[in-house]
Amino acid sequence: MKIRTINDLQDFIDAEMAWRKHELSAIRENVASARKSAKDTAIRAGIALLYAHWEGAIKNIAIFYLEYVAMLKLPYGEIKPNFLAISLKYNLKTFEESNKSTIHTRIVTEVINSRDVKSTIPVDGIIKTNSNLNSEIFGEIMATIGLDCSAYESSYKLIDSILLDKRNKVAHGERIESLDLDETRYYEIHEKVRNLILQFADQVSNTACLKQYLK
């Protein structure tokens, strides 16, 4: 994956959102069209897939953005400190694992002179959801890529106490009764989670377009 330009980034985000929007619509329609005898099953499946799209979209789009900023190779002195923090964390791991003084000296020198050094931001393995994208992990992802998450705070109860809670119950094989969920309530959750995904995609696009990765 090479995201070198703002157009590349937008293309990746658009492609990611296109198939997710299509499948989310199909999931909703599946609940709406299911016969009474299959309605509960469609709702349970809908919750599981809704969570999968929440986790997958946030993770992938965050990686796209990080890849884009990394490919710019701007000096650390020009970009927000969260990007230096990513590099330092990676370098410190190398520092701890190596017994070579040459590597230790190089890393320390890079930290001291980081302001004028071209950034080398690692991407692989940086964005982690731990298969449990709750509000705390979401906040950590936002901090990692340097985005403000205050606009999502009012939805944290939805993410933690509703989406994740019900998804976990479905994953553990519990009946629909334990979910306290009917068709109308499912539609409400579906639309709110879909809107959160769209909000995040738009925020990443706008952040990149406005060059808000700069200090």
N, C-alpha and C positions, 0 to 999 in steps of 0.2 A: 504494500500500500504506500503510494507516494502522493501526498497532498501538498503540492508546492505553491499553489496560488489560491486566492480567495474564491475563484471560480471552481477550482477543484474541490475545495471544502464544501461549497454550496451544492455541487453536484452529488457528493457523497451523502450529505444530509438529505437532499431531496430524494435520492434513491432509497435511503433508509426509511424515510417517512412514507414514501409512496406505497411500499408493500405492507407496511404496518397499518396504515390507514385502511387499505383494502381488506386486510384480514380482520381488523377490528370491526369493520362494517359487517363482514361475513359472520363474525361471532355474535354480534348483536342480532342480526337477522336470524341466525340459527335459534336463538332463544325465543324470538318473536314467533317463528313459524313452527316451533316444536309442538307436537300434540301434547295434550294434557298429561298423558302417561309418561312422556319423555321430557317434560318441561324441567323437572328437578335436575335431571341429568345434564341438560343443556346449560342450566344456570351454574351448576358445579363446575362443568368444563369451562364455562365462560370466565369464572373467577380465576381459575388456574392459568388460562391463557392471557387474561388481562394482566395478571401479575408478571407473566413472562415478557409481555411487551413493555411493561414499565421498566423492568430490570434491563432488558436487552437494549431498548432505545437509549436510556440514560448512559449505559456503559459504552455503547458503540459511538454515540455522538460525542461524548467526552473524549474518547480516544481519537476521533477524527480531529477535534480541536487541538488536542495536545500534539498530534502529529503535525498539524499545520504550523503551530508556533515553533515546534522543534525544527522544522525544515527552513524556517526563516533565518535561523542561526544568528540572531541579533545578539549584541553584547549584553551580558547580564546587567550591566548598568543602565540599560534602556528598558528592560522589561520588569514586570512585577516580581517581587521577591519569592513568590510561591514557586516560580520556575527554577530559581537558584536552589530552593529547598529540595526540589525533586532531584536535582543533580548532586547536591551534597549528600542526600540520603544514599544515593547509588554509590557515590565515591567512598563514603564512610564504610559501606559494606565491603568494598574492595580493600580499604585500609585495614579493616579488622581481619580479613581473610588472608592478607599477605604478610610475610615476614621480611620483605625486601625494603630496605631503607630508601632505595631509589624511588619506589612507588609512593612511600609515605611522604617523601620530600616533594615529589611532584604534586600530590594532592593538596598538601598544605600550601604550596606556592600558588596553586590555582585558586584556592579559597581567598588568599590574601590579595591576589591581583584580579579577582573575579569581575570587578567592574568593567574592565576593558577587554575581557576575554570573550571570544565568540561562544555563545551558548551551545552546549552539547547536552540536550535534554533527552534522557531516556524515555521511551514510550512503552515498551513491552513490560507487562506486569505491573504497571503503575496504577491503573484504574481497576479497583477491585470492589466487587459487590458482596463477596462471600455467600452468594446465592441467597441473600437475605437483605434486599435493598430497603432497609428501614430509614427513618428520617435522620438518624445519627450518621449512618454510612453515606447517605445522600449529602449531608452537610460536609462530610470529609472529602467527598469527591469534588464538591463545589469549591472548597478551600484549596484542594490540590490544583485545580485548573484556574483558580483566581476569579471565580464568579460569585456574585452576591446572591445569597439564598433567602433573603428576608421575605421576598414575595411568596415563598412557598410555605412559610411557617404556619399560616392559617390552615394548611392542608396536612400538617403532620399527623393529626389525629386520624384523618382519613387513611393515610399511608400505613400507620402503625397499628391502630386499633381496629381498623375495618379491613383494608385490602390484605395486609399480611396475616392478620388473625384468621380471616376466612380462607385465604389460600392455604395456610398451614393445616386448617381443619380438613380441607378437601384432600390435601396431600396425605393426611393421616387416615383417610378413608371414612371420615365421619359423615353421617346422614345429613340431608338438607335441613332437618329440624334444628340441628346444632348451629347452623349458620345464621339463623334468624334472618332469612333472606327470601323475599318473593320476587316476582318478575319486575314489579315497579321499582323496588329498591335496587335490584341489579342494574337497571337502566341508569339510575342516579349515579351509582358508583362507576359504571362504565364511562359515562360522559365526563365525570370529574377527573378520572385517571387519564382518559384520552386527552383532555384539555391540559393536564399537567405535562404530558409528553410533548404536545404541540408548543406549550409555553417554553419548555426547555430548549427545544430545537430552534425556536425563534430567538431565544436569548443568546444561544451560542452563535447563531448567524450574525446577529446585530453586534455582539461583542467583537467578533472578528472584523466585520465591516468598519466599525468605528475605531479599530485598533486599540481596544481597551486592555489589551495585554501589555501595552506600554505603561511605564510609570506615569 
